[in-house]
Amino acid sequence: MSTESRGRALPGMAMLPLVALLTVGGLAVTIRAGFAIEDGESWGMPVLWASIAVQVIGWLLVPGFFTLQPNESRVLVLFGNYKGTIRKDGFHWGNPFYSNAAVDPRQSEKSEEKTKYGTTKRVGLTRFKVSLRARTLQGDQLKVNDRRGNPVEIGAMVVWRVTDTAKAVFDVDDFREYVTTQSETALRHVATEYPYDLGDEAAGTGVSLRGNPDEVAATLRQDLEQRLAVAGVTVEDTRLTHLAYAPEIAQSMLRRQQAEAVIAARRKIVHGAVSMVDMAVAEIAELQTLEMTPEAQSAMVGNLMVVLCGESDVQPVLNTGR
C-alpha cells in the first residue's frame, strides 16, 4: 500500500523572474543575433542558436508553475514514480516533467459545472490535484431486509474527506466511486444486523433501526472507516436520512403497530381500574359504614370494572324497588 510523503516545490514567485528572463531575454537576443547575421558579423550564428536553446529551456520550465487553494493538494509523479504531495496553498513551481492528468484521467479529479437544467457536467482535468475538503455523500434509498427478514427502505448521509492522497490516487481506481460503492455496501450490511422495530414486548432489551438511530449510525461509521482506510479516506459523520417499511408490507406493519398501541393502552386502563377498585374496597372496609356481603362486594367490583374499562359512557339503571 502507498503512503503519503511530503513533496518538494519551489516558490512560484521566485522562479517567475528567471523563467521570464529566459523566455523574453532569449527572444531579444535572438532578434539581435538575426540583425548581426544580416550585417555579416561572425558571432551572430552561434549566439542565435544559443538564444534559441535558452528560449526552449524557458518554455519547458513554464508548465512547472501551479497554484493550490486552501485544503487542496497536488500529487507529484515523475516518470511513474511517486515523489510526494504538496499540501501548502499558494503559487508553486515544480519539475515540469511531473505527470499530467492526461496520462491517466481516472486518477485526477475533474472540475464540475452546473448547467441551466440543473445537471452537472465535467468540463476539465487538473494535474493530479486532490481536494482535502469535507464532502457529503447523499446515498440513494436502498431496499434491504432487516434482521427479521422484513423488507425496509433505508438511506444514509456520509461526510468524508481524503487524508492520505497517495492511497486515494494509487491504491484504488477511483476513490470517489469507491466511497460511493462501499457506503452502499456498508449500509446494506448494517441494516441486516438490526430489526426495524423491537416492539413493545422487547422494548429496552436491544437496538433497532427505528428506536436507536444514533447507535446504528455509529456502527455504520465504524464499518465505513474500516472499508475506506485502503483509499486514504476518513469518515467524519454518518446519519440515517430515510427509514421506512417497504410499500408491500407497510399497511400490514401499520395495522400491527396500531394493534400493539391498543393493547398497551388497554393494559394501562385495566391496571388503573384494578388499583381504583382495590382502593375503593379498602376504604369502604376501613370506614365500616356499610356492611357488604361477598355477593354484593363482587357485584360492586364488577360494576366498577365495567364503568372504568368501558369505551362508552355508562347509563346507570336505578332500582325503585318495584
N, C-alpha and C positions, 0 to 999 in steps of 0.2 A: 504494500500500500504506500501511496505517496504521502509526504509530509511537507507542509508549507515551510519555506525558509525565506529569509529576508533577501530581497534583491537590491541591486545597486543601480543608481541612476544619478546623473549629474544635474545640477540646477539648470533649467532651460534658459533663464536669463543670462547665465554666464556663457553658455555656448552660442547664444544668438549672435553676438557681435563677431565671433570667429567665423561662423558659417556665412554671415553676410559679407565679411571681408573676402572669404574665399570665392564666393559667387560673384559679387558685384566688382570686387577688386580684380578678380581674374578676367572678367569681361572687359574692364577698362584696359588692362594690359594687353588683352587680345587685340583690341581695336588699335592701340598704339603700335603693336608689333606689325599689324597689317599695313599701316602707313609706312613703317620702316622698310618693309619688304618692297613697297612701291618705289621708295626712294633708293633702293639698291643697297641698303645697309646690310652688312653680313650678320649682325646679331639678331635680325628680325625673325628668321625662321626658327631658331632654337627657342627664342622667347615665346613665339606663337604656340609651339607645341607644349611648352611648359605651362603657359597660361591656360590652355585648353584642359590639360591634366588637372590643374588646380580647380577649375570650374567643375569638372566631373566629380572630383572629390567633394567639393562643396555641395553639389546637388545630391550626392549619395548620402551626405550627412543630414539633409533636410528631413527625411522620413523618421529620423530618430526623435523628433520632438513629439511630445504628447502631454495632455493635461488630465488631471484626475480631480473629480469633485469630492467633497466630504463623503465618507462612507462608500468609497469606490476604490477598486484595486485593479492592478494590471498584472497578469501572469507573464513572465518573461521566458520565452522559449527560443533557444538558439540552435538551429540545425537539428531539431528534435530533442535537445537536451534542456531540461528544466533548470533555469538559472535564478529562480527566486520570484518573489512577489513584492510589488511596490504598493504600499498602503497609504503613503503620505499624499495628501491632496496638494495641488498646485501644478506649476509648469515644470516639466522634466525633459531631460534628453537621455536617451539610452542608445544602445547599439542599433544602428538602422537595419541590421540583419535579423533582429528579433522577428520571429514568425508573425505573419499577418493572419487575420481571421479567415482569409480566403483559402488558406491551406486546409482547414477543417471547420467549416461553418457550424457544425453541430456543437463544437466546444466553445463557441463565443456567443455572448448574449446579443440579441437583436433589439434594436430600438423599436418602439411601438408608436403608432399614430392613430388617433380616433378619427373615423370618417364621419360624414354628416348623417349617416344612417345608424350611428351608434356602434358599429362594429370596429374591430381592431385589425390593422394590417401591419405587416412587417415592412419596414422601409429602409433598413440598412444594417451593416455589420460594424462592430468595433473590434479592435485587436485584443482579443483575449481579456477584455475587461469584464470584471465580475462585480456586481453590486453587493455591498455588505449591509444594505439597509434591511430592516424588518419587512417581511412580506406576509400578506394574508391570503390563504387558500380557502375559498368558499367551496367546499365539496358538494357534489351532486347528492340528491336524496337517493339512498340505496334501499332496496328491499331485501331484508335478510330474515332468518329465523332466529328467534331468541332462544334462550336455554330450554324452554318448554316446547319448542318447535312451532310457536305461533309466528306467522309472518308479520313483520313490522317494517315501517318506513323510518329511516334514521338518516340524519345529516349532521355534519360537524364542520367547524371552522378551525383552521390551524394557522398560528402565527409562527413563522420560521425565518431564519437568516443563515447565510453562509459564514462559517467561522474558519474553515480551512479551504483556501482556494485551490490548493494543489489536488486535494481529494475530489473537490467538486468538478475540476476540469479533466483530470486524468483517470480517476478511478471509476467513473460512471460515464455512460454515453451522453446523456443529457440530464443534468441534475434537477432541472425544473420538472421534467416529465417523471423523473424518478421519485421526486417528492409527491407528486400527484398520485402516482400508482401505489406507492407504499402507504400513503394516507388512506386510500380507499381500502387496501388490504387490511391495514390495522383496524380500521373502523368495523369492517365485517367480522374480524376475529373477536374484538372486544364485545360486539353486540351479541355474539353467540355464547358468551360467558355468563350473561346475566339474564334473568327473566324480565319481561316488560314491567310486570307488577307483581308484588308478593301476595296481595290480597289481605283482607282483614285478619284471616286466621294465622298468617305468618308475619304480620306487621312487626317490625322491630327485631326480627331474627336474621336479617340478611340484607344484601344490597340488590337493588333493582334499577332498571334503566330510568323509570319514571320517578321513583322515590329518592334516588341518590345520584343526581346528575353530576355533582362535583366529584364524587368518588370515581364515577365512570370516566369522566374527563381526565382525571389524574392518571388512571390506568392507561387510557389511550395515549396520553403524553409520554408515559414511561415506555410503552411499546414502540411508539414512533421514534423516540430518541435512540433506541437500540437499532432500529431498522435504518435510520438515516445517518448513523455515525459513519458508515462507509463512504458517504458522499460529502462529509465535512459540513453537515447541516445540523444546527441546533434548534430544537423546538422550544419556543418561549411560552406558548399558551395554546390550550385547546378548549373548545366549548362545543357542547351539543346545540345545534341550531334547529333541529326538527326531530320530533319523535311522535309517532302515531301508529296505531294498528293499520295493517293493510286494508284496503277497501273491502275485500271479500269477507273479512271477519269482523269489521268494525261494528256492525249492527249487533252481532251476537255478543261481542265483548261489552258493548254498551248496556245491553239488557242484563248481562251478568253483573256489571258494576252497579246497576240500579237495584238488582235483587240483593246484592251484598249491603247496599246502603239501607234498604228497607229492613233487612234482618238486623243490622246493627242498631237502627232506630228502635225497633220493637224490643230488642234486648234491653235497651236503656229504659224504655217505658215500663216494661214488666218489673225490672229491678226497682225502679222508683215506686211503682204501685205496691209491691210487696213491702217495701220499707214503710210506706204510709199506712197500710193496713196493720202491720205489726205495731206501729206506734199508736194507732187508734185503739186497738185491743188492749195494749198495755196501759194506756191512760184510763180507759173505762174500768179496768180491773183495779187500778190504783185508787181511783176516786170512790169506788164501791157505792156508787149512786144508783146502779142498775144491776139487778140480778138477771143473768142471761144463762139460759140452758145451753148445752152443747149444740142442740139443733139450731137455736136462734143465733148463736155465735157463728156457726158455719154459714147460715143464710146471710148474715151481715158481711162476712168476709167475701162470699161470692158476689153479693151486690156491689160492694166496694170495688172489687177487681173488674167487674163489668163496666162500672162507671169510669174508672181510671184508665182502663185499657181500650175502651171503645173509641172508634173513629168519629162517630156522630154524637150529637148531643143526646143526653138521656132524657126520656119523657117519664117523669115519675107517675106512679099509679097509687092513688090514695085509697085506703081501705076504710069505708064508712061504717063497717060493722053490719051491713045488711046482707 
